[in-house]
Amino acid sequence: MMIERERWFCAERGTTLFELLVVLTILGLLAAIAAPQMVKYFEHGQRNAAQTEVATLSATLHLFRADVGRYPTTREGLLALLRPPPGVANWSGPYVKEVSALNDSWGRRFVYRAPGQHGAFDLFSLGPPVPQSKRNGP
C-alpha cells in the first residue's frame, strides 16, 4: 500500500525543471524562426502601401491639373493639394484631407518634383529609413 501511494504522489507532483526548460527552448526556437518572417511580411506590406499611396497621390495631382491647368510646381509641392497656392485660380481643393496623406508608410514626406525627369512630375518615396549602422558602410 505504501508503494502505491508513493507512485501516485510522484505522478501528481507536476513538471520538472528540465521539462520546463525543454518547452521554453522549443518556444524560443519557434519564435526565432517566425519573427524574421513576420518582419519581412510587415516590410512587404509597407512597400505595397507606399506604392498605392503614390498611385493615389498621382491621381490627385491629375485632378489638380484638371482644375488649375497645371501641376503644382516643385516649390509649391504637395501642400498645394491641401491649401491653395497664392495666385492660383480655379483651385477646387482640398484634394487631400490632411497633411499625413502626403507622407509615406514610414512617416516620411513623398518626394515631388515638377517638371520631373521622367514625365510631367516625379513622385516617389525614399523607402524605409536606413539604420545608422548601415549608413557608415560595412
Number of C-alpha atoms within 10 A of each C-alpha: 5 7 8 8 10 11 10 11 11 9 10 9 8 9 9 8 9 9 11 11 11 11 12 12 12 12 12 12 11 11 11 11 11 11 11 11 11 11 11 11 11 12 14 12 13 17 17 13 15 21 16 13 20 19 14 13 21 16 12 16 21 15 18 22 14 14 15 15 14 15 23 23 15 16 11 17 17 26 17 23 26 16 15 17 15 8 7 12 11 12 19 14 15 14 18 17 11 11 12 12 17 22 17 24 22 15 13 15 17 23 16 19 22 19 14 12 9 10 10 11 17 16 18 18 19 13 15 14 10 9 8 8 8 8 9 7 6 5
